[in-house]
């Protein structure tokens, strides 16, 4: 059995005796938290991807720039592609979120419990949460990378659409680019996801301790608000520290997909991670590494905050249901 976050902690908590929920319930809580959050942040994700893939400067002063601000991009996408464009690729995105959330949170619970039982380290330490968070996210990434590539392709394409349905996309990509197309961008994804998720889990835990130190009198009265705020803070810190690798991943994932982006401006082909980084630096300067950072930070604050918020909430629901039955 795994000890859920009834004590206000994500991950194994050796002090939470008698508050156990099952592995299945942990996976369900992770899946549902990802599903609900994805619906909420999808518009920001679409705008972020469009920014990341734009070669031209994100500036009003550049006449060739299709997008240069969050509100402007939102209006442009709405006018040209309609409201549903903000949920382009939503089906693969939901599959991604559900699968990723389940694998990540379940792996994190199992890994932190393993550390507690097999080593002398405290399972709640910052460093333990960093390593276990990174490993759990890496496992989740390997499980859902093909869906992530599909999600990026759908969010990146303009009108007329290259891929009409998810099945059409899978068949077309497999026939024209081979099976490895579904793992494009895997290297920068794994390189980025380990520190990103590691920082998410460790800073989430650290920020909760800080909150409890600064506002000890609050107790459990504002537990849900605390989870949301600490998750948001952890998301912003993590995303800022690892953002360039996320941009490289998106650029590599749309390789071979140039025809669908002809209406968005210039397109580029990259031979790999290092070549992509060199080209971005040469053509777009150091600021090119942070294209789309503003919607990405907003998305990271909302998505990470709500993922932890919903996860802890659902785990507590399972815990109370189990207590009521006993």
Secondary structure, DSSP 8 states (H G I E B T S, - for coil): -EE-GGGS-SS--TT-TT-EE-HHHHHHHHHHHHHHHHHHHHHHHHHHHHHHH--S-S-TT-TT-S--SHHHHHHHHHHHH-GGGGGTTHHHHHHHHHHHHHHHHHHHHHHHHHHHHHSSS-TTSHHHHHHHHHHHHHHHHHHHHHHHHHHHHHHH--SS-S-SSHHHHHHHHHHHH-GGGGGTTHHHHHHHHHHHHHHHHHHHHHHHHHHHHHTGGGTTTTHHHHHHHHHHHHHHHHHHHHHHHHHHHHHHHTTT-GGGGGGGS-----SSHHHHHHHHHHHH-GGGGGTTHHHHHHHHHHHHHHHHHHHHHHHHHHHHHHHHH-
